[in-house]
Amino acid sequence: MSDAETLTKAAVLILLGPPGAGKGTQARMLEEDFGLVQLSTGDLLRAAVAAGTEAGKRAKAVMEAGGLVSDDIVLAILKDRMAQPDVARGIILDGFPRTAGQAAALDALLAEAGQRVTAAISLEVDDEAMVGRVSGRYTCGTCGEGYHDEFKKPAVAGTCDKCGGTAFKRRADDNAETVRERLKAYHDQTAPLIAYYDKLGVLERIDAMGPIAQIRTGLGAIVNRVSA
C-alpha cells in the first residue's frame, strides 16, 4: 500500500520554517509520497490573475496599483483553488498563513468546507548552522542547478554537473548578515503562529538539520499518523 493510499481524508498541511530550512524540497517530496498539492501564495496569485477569476481580477487591480493583496482576496483565491479536483487528496500550504489572524481566517474558511488543519509542521533548525547553509548557496547560471561551497560542490570545479555550464551566480541576499536578519524576522513573525497551532493541538516539530531522506521519512510518519 502506498503512502497516498493510507490517507483516509484530505490533508491540510502547513509547513513552517525559515528560508533555507528545506520547505520547498520537502513539500515536493510530500507531493510525490502522498499525492498532495503544494500551494504557495505567490503561485496562487499569479495563477488567479492569469486565469482572470473574479478574485484574480481584484488581486491584479491591487498589485497594479502597487498595493498589498489583502487577506480576504488571498482567502478567496485559496477557496477557488481548493475546489479544483486535483487537490482532492489534500494540500500543503507554504507562505500562508503568516500571522495568527490569517490562521484564524484560514480555519474559518476550512470549516465552511468541513475541513480543518491536519498539522502545522515546524521545521526546526539551528540558526548559526542555517547561516552557513544559506550563505554558501549558489546556482548554475544556465540551468539553475543548486550548489553549496561546503555541502555540494561541482564534481569538476567551475563546471556544472548537470549542463556543463561555467557561469554561476549567487543571490545578493544570501550573505551571513542578511540571513541573520531574515532568521530574526522569521522567529518574530512566526512565534505567534507556533503558539496558535500548539494551542489547537495540531503543531508538530521535526529536526530539519539532518539528512534530507531522514527528514522525508519523519515527515511521512507525521502525515500518516495525523491523517489516519
C-alpha positions as CSV (number, residue, x, y, z in Angstrom):
1,M,0.0,0.0,0.0
2,S,1.4,3.4,-1.0
3,D,1.6,6.4,1.4
4,A,-1.2,8.1,-0.6
5,E,-3.5,5.1,-0.1
6,T,-3.1,5.3,3.7
7,L,-4.7,8.8,3.8
8,T,-8.3,8.4,4.9
9,K,-9.2,12.1,4.4
10,A,-7.9,15.2,2.6
11,A,-4.9,16.5,4.5
12,V,-4.3,20.2,5.1
13,L,-0.7,20.7,6.0
14,I,1.1,23.9,6.8
15,L,4.9,24.0,6.6
16,L,6.6,26.4,8.9
17,G,10.3,27.1,8.7
18,P,12.8,29.9,7.9
19,P,14.3,30.5,4.5
20,G,16.7,27.6,3.7
21,A,15.1,25.1,6.1
22,G,14.1,22.9,3.1
23,K,10.4,23.6,3.0
24,G,10.3,23.6,-0.8
25,T,12.3,20.3,-1.1
26,Q,10.2,18.5,1.5
27,A,6.9,19.8,0.0
28,R,7.9,18.3,-3.4
29,M,8.6,15.0,-1.7
30,L,5.3,15.1,0.2
31,E,3.6,15.7,-3.2
32,E,5.3,12.6,-4.5
33,D,4.7,10.4,-1.5
34,F,1.1,11.4,-0.7
35,G,-0.4,12.9,-3.9
36,L,-0.8,16.3,-2.2
37,V,-0.5,19.6,-3.9
38,Q,1.8,22.4,-2.7
39,L,0.1,25.8,-2.8
40,S,2.2,28.9,-2.3
41,T,0.7,32.4,-2.1
42,G,2.8,33.8,-4.9
43,D,1.9,30.9,-7.3
44,L,-1.8,31.2,-6.3
45,L,-1.9,34.9,-7.0
46,R,-0.2,34.6,-10.4
47,A,-2.4,31.7,-11.5
48,A,-5.6,33.5,-10.5
49,V,-4.6,36.7,-12.3
50,A,-3.7,34.7,-15.4
51,A,-7.0,32.8,-15.3
52,G,-8.9,36.0,-14.9
53,T,-11.0,34.8,-12.0
54,E,-13.1,37.3,-10.0
55,A,-10.6,37.2,-7.1
56,G,-7.8,37.3,-9.6
57,K,-9.1,40.5,-11.1
58,R,-9.3,42.0,-7.7
59,A,-5.7,41.0,-6.9
60,K,-4.5,42.3,-10.3
61,A,-6.0,45.7,-9.6
62,V,-4.4,45.9,-6.2
63,M,-0.9,44.8,-7.5
64,E,-1.0,47.1,-10.4
65,A,-1.7,50.0,-8.0
66,G,1.3,49.0,-6.0
67,G,-0.6,47.8,-3.0
68,L,-0.5,44.6,-0.9
69,V,-3.2,42.0,-1.7
70,S,-5.5,41.8,1.3
71,D,-6.1,38.6,3.3
72,D,-9.7,38.3,2.1
73,I,-8.6,38.3,-1.6
74,V,-5.9,35.6,-0.8
75,L,-8.5,33.5,1.0
76,A,-11.0,33.9,-1.9
77,I,-8.3,32.7,-4.3
78,L,-7.4,29.8,-2.0
79,K,-11.0,28.8,-1.7
80,D,-11.3,28.7,-5.5
81,R,-8.2,26.6,-5.8
82,M,-9.3,24.1,-3.2
83,A,-12.4,23.5,-5.1
84,Q,-10.4,22.1,-8.1
85,P,-10.3,18.3,-8.4
86,D,-6.5,17.9,-8.4
87,V,-6.3,18.8,-4.7
88,A,-8.7,16.1,-3.6
89,R,-6.0,14.2,-1.6
90,G,-5.0,17.4,0.2
91,I,-2.8,20.4,0.2
92,I,0.5,21.8,1.6
93,L,0.5,25.5,2.4
94,D,3.7,27.3,2.2
95,G,3.9,31.0,3.0
96,F,0.3,31.3,4.3
97,P,-0.8,31.9,6.9
98,R,1.9,34.2,8.3
99,T,0.0,35.6,11.3
100,A,-2.4,34.3,13.9
101,G,-5.1,36.4,12.4
102,Q,-4.6,34.8,9.0
103,A,-4.5,31.4,10.7
104,A,-7.9,32.1,12.3
105,A,-9.3,33.2,8.9
106,L,-8.0,30.1,7.3
107,D,-9.6,27.9,10.0
108,A,-13.0,29.6,9.2
109,L,-12.6,29.0,5.5
110,L,-11.7,25.3,6.1
111,A,-14.7,24.9,8.5
112,E,-17.0,26.0,5.7
113,A,-15.9,23.0,3.7
114,G,-16.0,20.7,6.7
115,Q,-12.2,20.6,6.9
116,R,-9.5,21.7,9.3
117,V,-5.7,22.0,9.5
118,T,-4.4,18.5,9.8
119,A,-1.0,19.5,11.0
120,A,1.2,22.6,11.2
121,I,4.7,21.2,10.9
122,S,7.6,23.3,12.2
123,L,10.9,22.5,10.5
124,E,13.3,23.2,13.4
125,V,16.8,24.5,12.6
126,D,19.9,25.8,14.3
127,D,20.2,29.4,13.4
128,E,24.0,29.6,13.1
129,A,24.1,26.4,11.1
130,M,21.5,27.9,8.8
131,V,23.6,31.0,8.3
132,G,26.3,28.7,6.8
133,R,23.8,26.7,4.9
134,V,22.1,29.6,3.2
135,S,25.1,31.9,2.7
136,G,27.1,29.2,0.9
137,R,24.4,28.6,-1.7
138,Y,24.9,29.3,-5.4
139,T,23.4,28.1,-8.7
140,C,24.4,27.4,-12.3
141,G,23.5,30.5,-14.3
142,T,22.5,28.3,-17.3
143,C,20.3,25.5,-15.9
144,G,19.7,26.6,-12.3
145,E,21.2,23.5,-10.6
146,G,22.0,24.3,-7.0
147,Y,25.4,24.0,-5.3
148,H,27.0,24.9,-2.0
149,D,30.5,26.0,-1.0
150,E,30.7,23.2,1.5
151,F,28.0,20.6,1.1
152,K,27.6,20.3,-2.7
153,K,30.5,21.3,-4.9
154,P,30.6,20.5,-8.7
155,A,32.5,17.3,-9.4
156,V,34.7,19.5,-11.6
157,A,35.5,22.9,-10.1
158,G,33.8,25.6,-12.1
159,T,31.7,23.3,-14.3
160,C,28.0,22.4,-13.7
161,D,27.5,18.7,-13.2
162,K,24.1,18.9,-15.0
163,C,24.6,21.0,-18.1
164,G,28.4,21.7,-18.3
165,G,27.8,25.4,-17.8
166,T,30.6,27.5,-16.4
167,A,28.7,30.6,-15.2
168,F,27.5,30.6,-11.6
169,K,25.5,33.1,-9.6
170,R,24.6,33.9,-6.0
171,R,21.5,35.7,-4.7
172,A,22.5,39.1,-3.4
173,D,20.7,38.4,-0.1
174,D,22.4,35.1,0.5
175,N,25.0,36.5,2.8
176,A,25.6,36.0,6.5
177,E,24.3,39.4,7.7
178,T,21.1,39.2,5.6
179,V,20.4,35.6,6.6
180,R,20.7,36.5,10.3
181,E,18.2,39.4,9.8
182,R,15.8,37.1,7.9
183,L,16.0,34.5,10.7
184,K,15.2,37.0,13.4
185,A,12.3,38.4,11.3
186,Y,11.0,34.8,10.8
187,H,11.2,34.0,14.5
188,D,9.5,37.3,15.5
189,Q,6.7,36.7,12.9
190,T,6.2,33.0,13.4
191,A,6.2,32.8,17.2
192,P,2.5,33.7,17.4
193,L,1.7,31.0,14.8
194,I,3.6,28.4,16.7
195,A,1.6,29.3,19.9
196,Y,-1.7,29.3,17.9
197,Y,-1.3,25.9,16.4
198,D,0.2,24.5,19.6
199,K,-3.0,25.6,21.5
200,L,-5.1,23.9,18.8
201,G,-3.2,20.7,19.3
202,V,-2.0,20.3,15.7
203,L,1.6,21.6,16.0
204,E,4.3,19.1,15.0
205,R,8.0,19.7,15.2
206,I,10.7,18.0,13.3
207,D,14.5,18.4,13.3
208,A,15.3,19.8,9.9
209,M,19.1,19.8,10.3
210,G,19.6,16.1,9.4
211,P,19.8,14.4,6.0
212,I,17.1,15.1,3.5
213,A,16.0,11.5,3.4
214,Q,15.7,11.3,7.1
215,I,13.6,14.4,7.3
216,R,11.4,13.0,4.5
217,T,10.8,9.8,6.5
218,G,10.0,11.8,9.6
219,L,7.5,14.0,7.8
220,G,5.9,10.9,6.2
221,A,5.4,9.4,9.6
222,I,3.7,12.5,10.9
223,V,1.4,12.8,7.9
224,N,0.4,9.1,8.2
225,R,-0.3,9.5,11.9
226,V,-2.3,12.7,11.8
227,S,-4.3,11.7,8.7
228,A,-5.3,8.2,9.7
